[in-house]
Amino acid sequence: MPVRNTVRRFIDEKLKITRYEFSERTGLSKTTVYSLYDNPEQIPNGIALNKICDYYKIQPGELLEWSED
């Protein structure tokens, strides 16, 4: 799949928080957060994307990237 999520990079490099903290702040379930974090091929659904973007005031492009792989 050419589009991948960059949630792991966002959490680890930009926010420097735990997955648990990310879940608590955004209101996403731990299952969703851990799944997105561990699997870059999983694309967040609209609800998850909206929650993350709304809480952190970011554009969806900060969480998704296109790759030729």
Backbone as CSV, one residue per row, in Angstrom:
resi,resn,N_x,N_y,N_z,CA_x,CA_y,CA_z,C_x,C_y,C_z
1,MET,0.851,-1.180,0.000,0.000,0.000,0.000,0.895,1.241,0.000
2,PRO,0.700,2.145,-0.922,1.594,3.302,-1.021,1.368,4.390,0.037
3,VAL,0.194,4.455,0.635,-0.045,5.460,1.671,0.142,4.785,3.027
4,ARG,0.909,5.439,3.881,1.191,4.893,5.213,0.939,5.964,6.272
5,ASN,0.657,5.507,7.466,0.509,6.462,8.560,1.870,6.698,9.204
6,THR,2.040,7.870,9.739,3.299,8.234,10.412,3.041,8.524,11.892
7,VAL,2.067,7.832,12.449,1.679,8.040,13.843,2.842,7.747,14.788
8,ARG,3.590,6.679,14.530,4.723,6.340,15.402,5.721,7.501,15.438
9,ARG,6.070,8.027,14.289,7.020,9.139,14.215,6.448,10.372,14.910
10,PHE,5.158,10.640,14.707,4.505,11.794,15.319,4.556,11.695,16.840
11,ILE,4.232,10.527,17.373,4.217,10.324,18.825,5.637,10.352,19.402
12,ASP,6.541,9.617,18.782,7.899,9.470,19.325,8.776,10.705,19.128
13,GLU,8.758,11.271,17.930,9.687,12.353,17.609,9.138,13.751,17.856
14,LYS,7.875,13.951,17.540,7.315,15.300,17.702,6.748,15.507,19.102
15,LEU,5.900,14.586,19.540,5.246,14.759,20.833,6.091,14.275,22.007
16,LYS,6.863,13.223,21.778,7.699,12.619,22.828,6.870,12.219,24.052
17,ILE,5.774,11.505,23.760,4.899,10.996,24.814,4.679,9.507,24.584
18,THR,4.021,8.855,25.525,3.717,7.428,25.371,2.449,7.250,24.545
19,ARG,2.265,6.040,24.061,1.028,5.728,23.332,-0.179,5.898,24.253
20,TYR,-0.004,5.530,25.517,-1.093,5.673,26.480,-1.496,7.146,26.625
21,GLU,-0.509,8.027,26.759,-0.803,9.460,26.872,-1.507,9.970,25.611
22,PHE,-1.058,9.520,24.463,-1.675,9.913,23.194,-3.140,9.484,23.174
23,SER,-3.410,8.277,23.626,-4.780,7.761,23.692,-5.638,8.600,24.628
24,GLU,-5.112,8.891,25.800,-5.854,9.687,26.779,-6.150,11.091,26.261
25,ARG,-5.183,11.716,25.632,-5.356,13.090,25.152,-6.325,13.189,23.982
26,THR,-6.252,12.250,23.055,-7.088,12.330,21.858,-8.463,11.709,22.035
27,GLY,-8.609,10.857,23.049,-9.884,10.175,23.247,-10.030,8.930,22.388
28,LEU,-8.957,8.525,21.712,-8.986,7.294,20.922,-8.748,6.103,21.842
29,SER,-9.322,4.974,21.479,-9.107,3.777,22.288,-7.642,3.362,22.215
30,LYS,-7.199,2.682,23.255,-5.824,2.191,23.273,-5.604,1.207,22.121
31,THR,-6.619,0.422,21.812,-6.522,-0.534,20.708,-6.245,0.186,19.393
32,THR,-6.951,1.267,19.138,-6.760,2.035,17.906,-5.365,2.642,17.865
33,VAL,-4.961,3.261,18.945,-3.655,3.920,18.988,-2.531,2.902,18.818
34,TYR,-2.592,1.799,19.536,-1.536,0.798,19.440,-1.502,0.184,18.049
35,SER,-2.651,0.010,17.448,-2.737,-0.542,16.103,-2.109,0.407,15.072
36,LEU,-2.429,1.681,15.162,-1.854,2.673,14.253,-0.350,2.790,14.465
37,TYR,0.067,2.754,15.702,1.479,2.885,16.057,2.297,1.704,15.523
38,ASP,1.756,0.511,15.685,2.482,-0.707,15.317,2.385,-1.084,13.843
39,ASN,1.380,-0.567,13.140,1.166,-0.953,11.749,1.022,0.276,10.853
40,PRO,2.111,0.711,10.215,2.045,1.903,9.376,1.136,1.754,8.158
41,GLU,0.781,0.529,7.822,-0.118,0.328,6.682,-1.582,0.553,7.052
42,GLN,-1.871,0.637,8.338,-3.240,0.922,8.762,-3.470,2.424,8.669
43,ILE,-4.471,2.794,7.893,-4.803,4.200,7.715,-5.898,4.560,8.721
44,PRO,-5.728,5.651,9.471,-6.771,6.021,10.435,-8.077,6.358,9.738
45,ASN,-9.182,5.921,10.322,-10.480,6.274,9.732,-10.751,7.756,9.979
46,GLY,-11.809,8.257,9.388,-12.127,9.683,9.486,-12.303,10.184,10.905
47,ILE,-12.936,9.391,11.747,-13.169,9.798,13.129,-11.846,9.929,13.878
48,ALA,-10.980,8.926,13.742,-9.678,8.957,14.420,-8.840,10.119,13.908
49,LEU,-8.819,10.299,12.598,-8.043,11.385,12.001,-8.538,12.740,12.506
50,ASN,-9.842,12.910,12.571,-10.414,14.161,13.075,-10.048,14.403,14.537
51,LYS,-10.108,13.365,15.360,-9.782,13.530,16.779,-8.331,13.966,16.969
52,ILE,-7.426,13.317,16.228,-6.001,13.650,16.352,-5.748,15.066,15.848
53,CYS,-6.249,15.370,14.664,-6.013,16.690,14.065,-6.642,17.797,14.900
54,ASP,-7.830,17.551,15.432,-8.508,18.559,16.240,-7.757,18.823,17.542
55,TYR,-7.314,17.760,18.216,-6.622,17.941,19.493,-5.281,18.654,19.311
56,TYR,-4.517,18.241,18.301,-3.180,18.800,18.110,-3.133,19.963,17.119
57,LYS,-4.285,20.296,16.544,-4.378,21.418,15.591,-3.366,21.242,14.446
58,ILE,-3.439,20.065,13.806,-2.538,19.756,12.701,-3.326,19.382,11.455
59,GLN,-2.652,19.359,10.335,-3.238,18.915,9.077,-3.092,17.395,8.971
60,PRO,-4.027,16.704,8.307,-3.925,15.249,8.152,-2.619,14.804,7.499
61,GLY,-2.029,15.642,6.670,-0.772,15.308,6.015,0.380,15.082,6.978
62,GLU,0.236,15.527,8.204,1.285,15.282,9.202,1.235,13.848,9.726
63,LEU,0.160,13.140,9.406,-0.014,11.773,9.892,0.010,10.730,8.781
64,LEU,0.064,11.198,7.537,0.050,10.291,6.381,1.164,10.656,5.426
65,GLU,1.710,9.641,4.758,2.718,9.892,3.738,2.545,8.894,2.609
66,TRP,2.963,9.281,1.436,2.929,8.406,0.288,4.313,7.830,0.094
67,SER,4.366,6.535,-0.218,5.645,5.859,-0.421,5.532,4.960,-1.638
68,GLU,6.606,4.851,-2.387,6.599,3.979,-3.567,6.784,2.521,-3.225
69,ASP,7.039,2.186,-1.983,7.271,0.783,-1.589,6.098,-0.090,-1.902
